[in-house]
């Protein structure tokens, strides 16, 4: 595990961008944190690092549940905040995103721990002040241990 403190949304985006540059097809990033903790902010950086040209087009998909962006690979941004029942999650067809050929970024991933692959990067975000965040990077699997060590 690695703990990183950011002091602004720009620093949180920059961290996401560094991770996104190291991400590859089939990777899953599981975001966990309270409302307003920076999950969508770090996703802007993750998408940018994965080659999505306009990070400002990355918005929380709370109402559509999944957004797809195009970069050097597909980027699947999932927000399952509003889903409480397993049947609703299953109806999304999550397998094609989580086990697909793109980068899957899942907000509120703690709600779907049982569908995550064995290897993924858990990113826990915590508010530490007005624009300050404590970000814990918890790798699951060798590939993500290498990514976290590289940061």
Beta strands, then each sheet from edge to edge (+ up, - down):
strand 1: 2-6
strand 2: 28-32
strand 3: 66-70
strand 4: 74-79
strand 5: 103-107
strand 6: 120-127
strand 7: 133-140
sheet 1: 1+ 7- 6+ 2+ 5+ 4+ 3-
end
